[in-house]
Amino acid sequence: EKCTPALEDLPYKGDTVVGSDVWIGQNVTVLPGARIGDGAIIGADSVVAGEIPPYAVAVGNPCRVRRRRFSDEVVERLLALRWWDWPPEKIFENLELLCDANVEKLLALGP
């Protein structure tokens, strides 16, 4: 006989948080309580159980940070820019910069 536990009987591991501008690969499992920072990249088939910092590239089971996408200074500036909070018109006006590999062009817009 199948039995579904009551919600209050399940362990609470905290909120699961996925930041903005995050890329999550195919077949990734994000476990309860995991926190993925803004701009992070999670590789395919990974299992995220802990915290992944902003703009990190993380892969594996368990998911581990392999490298940072940008320097600490650039990450700080990107987090201050918060382009994902811009009004849609501003995003569309700057779509070319948002898709450009040269992040300095985007950062030139300032926060």
C-alpha positions in Angstrom: 0.0 0.0 0.0 1.4 3.4 -1.0 1.4 6.1 1.6 2.3 9.8 1.1 3.7 11.5 4.2 2.1 14.6 5.5 4.0 17.8 4.7 4.8 18.4 8.3 6.5 15.0 8.6 9.0 15.8 5.8 12.4 17.3 6.8 12.7 21.0 5.9 16.0 21.9 4.2 15.3 25.5 3.5 14.1 27.3 0.4 15.5 26.2 -2.9 16.7 29.4 -4.7 17.8 29.8 -8.3 19.1 33.2 -9.2 18.6 35.3 -12.3 20.6 34.7 -15.5 21.3 31.1 -14.6 21.9 28.4 -17.2 21.0 24.9 -16.1 22.0 22.0 -18.4 20.0 18.9 -19.3 19.1 16.3 -16.6 20.2 18.4 -13.7 18.8 17.6 -10.3 18.4 20.5 -7.8 17.8 19.2 -4.3 15.8 20.9 -1.6 17.6 23.8 0.0 20.1 24.3 -2.8 21.1 27.9 -3.7 22.3 28.8 -7.1 23.7 32.3 -7.5 22.9 34.8 -10.3 24.7 34.1 -13.6 25.8 30.6 -12.6 26.2 27.8 -15.1 25.3 24.2 -14.0 26.6 21.5 -16.3 24.4 18.7 -17.6 23.7 15.7 -15.4 24.8 17.5 -12.2 23.2 17.2 -8.8 23.1 20.5 -6.9 22.8 20.0 -3.1 24.6 23.0 -1.6 25.4 26.6 -2.6 26.8 27.7 -6.0 28.2 31.2 -6.0 27.2 33.8 -8.6 28.8 33.5 -12.0 30.4 30.2 -11.2 30.6 27.2 -13.5 29.7 24.0 -11.6 29.4 20.4 -12.6 29.2 16.9 -11.3 27.6 14.7 -8.6 27.9 16.3 -6.2 28.0 19.6 -8.1 31.2 21.4 -7.5 32.5 24.8 -8.7 35.1 24.2 -11.5 35.9 27.8 -12.3 34.6 31.4 -12.1 33.2 33.0 -15.3 34.7 36.4 -14.5 37.0 38.1 -12.0 35.6 39.1 -8.6 35.5 42.7 -9.7 33.4 41.9 -12.8 31.1 39.7 -10.8 30.5 42.5 -8.4 29.7 45.0 -11.2 27.4 42.5 -12.9 25.5 41.9 -9.7 25.2 45.7 -9.2 24.0 46.1 -12.8 21.1 43.6 -12.3 20.1 43.8 -16.0 17.3 41.2 -15.4 15.4 43.8 -13.4 15.4 46.3 -16.3 12.1 47.1 -18.0 11.5 45.0 -21.1 12.1 48.0 -23.4 15.6 48.6 -22.0 16.4 44.9 -22.3 15.3 44.9 -26.0 17.2 48.1 -26.7 20.4 46.5 -25.3 19.9 42.9 -26.5 23.0 43.0 -28.6 25.2 44.0 -25.6 23.5 41.3 -23.5 24.4 38.7 -26.0 28.0 40.0 -26.7 30.9 37.9 -25.4 32.6 41.1 -24.3 31.0 41.8 -21.0 32.9 45.1 -20.6 30.6 46.6 -23.2 27.6 45.8 -21.1 29.2 47.0 -17.9 29.9 50.4 -19.6 26.2 51.1 -19.2 26.8 51.3 -15.5 24.4 50.3 -12.7 
